[in-house]
Amino acid sequence: MQLPITKDFSVVAGRDGLHKPVQNVEILDFEFSPDIQTVRETIFTPNSVILSSLLFAKQEPAYLMNAVKNLIQLEASALAYKPVIYKDLPDEILALADEHNFPILRFGGDEFFEKIILETMAYAKTQDYTFFLETIMRRLIEEEVSDEQIKTFLQQMNKAFEKYVFVANIQMKQIVNMQWVQIFFNLEPLLKSGIICTYKKSIFILMTSQSQQLQFEKILDEWLTIYDISTENLSIGYSDVHLTQAELHLAIREAYFSRIMAEIEMSPTCHYQNLASDCLLIELHRKDVQFAMNYVNNYLGPLLENKVDPDLMNTAVTFVIKKGNIKEVAVAHFCHPNTIRYRMTKIRQLIAPLENDYVFYERLSTAVKLYLLHSKVEE
């Protein structure tokens, strides 16, 4: 519905079925006319959008009902018609389409069937490649991969990668819709040896070079400036430099988790090399989620289960993010510093009444960061 050729299509029925996949586009001529005896056996394939001028029902509107029933039964994704014979379809057909969540679309500009088919299928192939890249990103982040698997992934990407890889993972701080993602694909022509791809609701930018000294962050900043992409509402995580053929998975993971830590710290950027001991928490969570979350629930349980005063958990989170600075925590919560001190006293009484200041902050910081890390990964 957002392709140039289809952006002016209107939905006349079955709006709740617009999520259905589209794997093919076909033309309906006379297949459902009882007057035609020689009909191909399969008629239409599932997950197809069916284009038609509805000429077959010019003299017999009843043929329309039969056609829509058959398309629903054949698991077509939608019917798109050009209003040359029928401007509006009968109410009973629209009701049937709504009942079965079967989208019926109307178009009436100068769109040729052939152009609709070509543009839609070209986009579908692009989406297949996008899904393929997302799958690779997921495996590199979540799984333990061998050198041979990495080499296979690189071959399947079909790009001329160079010796060293640099990776950035980018996400908008407050996502209203995913249109912002398309802006970043404007940068793709500038990449001689790398890729841009999506992962969940973020963007990965991979750049490779023969030199370890490539100024990747500076280059990316220049590109964003050239294309007028504001960094104000972005969180960006940067990996260390790695060998492309052997350490691609490390670069991907580092950029991904650095971006998550940037969100947690409410910072515009985060470099993996600056994460210090937070790297240990990332690896713990990545390799044993259950163990990590058991620790979180055991230590923060009294706060997480406290329905009477939910401000205590929020205060604990801000206290860790602000590195224990009471004044900054107070500003973030729009209250007096003494209010924060009172809340922190209650928190200690609930979760660590016998710990000294150092041990309390160390354990609270670990538990809160694991809690936030888990929340962001689950999102």
C-alpha angles and dihedrals in degrees: 000000000000100000115112091245095048104032092102094052113118126213111233098171144358096038092161089066097060090105092070116118121251116216100156144015120216138175124240113210115151102332094120098041111113087215091069114077102177105073122159111254100242094037096187133004122237119263092030128136107225118214120201145158087207089232090144089068098045094115098025117047088182088072088068093065091050091049095050092046090052094047091051090049091049089053095239112173097227147335117235116190136188110225098230094115101019122026092182126023123228115274093241091059092049089049091051091050092049091048092054097036088241110155118227113192130192126207129175112167127097094293113143117212091233093054092048089052095047096047095043094049092045089054091046090056090050090051090051089055090046090053090047091054092047089053091052091049091051093050093047091051101041107028136061103245130193128229089253092054091050091051090049091051091050091050092049091052086060096211132133098247120187132216102279129042129208120189136194126186115202133190135169112245095227112026113205094165137341097253090103088069092065090060091065093056086068085075094059096090088059092059110091095174111014145056142243117213142157127248119186101311097336140080127237119205114192119188125179130197142172088236129071088206096067110141093227098164092048091049092049091049090052092050092050089051093048091052093041093241108160116222092199095096097034134099112206129190121195127202127214116256113275142177106268098216097047108022107034090118091056092052092049093048094045094052092045096050093040089058090050090050089049088057092047092049090043089234125141093229140018129189118208092224089062097053094090112177092000085080087069091055091049093052092044091053094043095051101036114018094167094054092046094050093046087059091049094048094045094051101034096031095109089054097041092049095044104109092165095065112019089165088078094068092044090050092049090052094049091044090059094042090051090047093241097307102149095195093053091046089052092051091050091052096040094237142106119282089240089061089056091048090052092050092048090052090053090047091054091048090053102044110015115015094156101042123103121235096266096049092043094053093043094052095039091050092049094048095044093048092049089048092051093042091053092047092052094046090049090051 
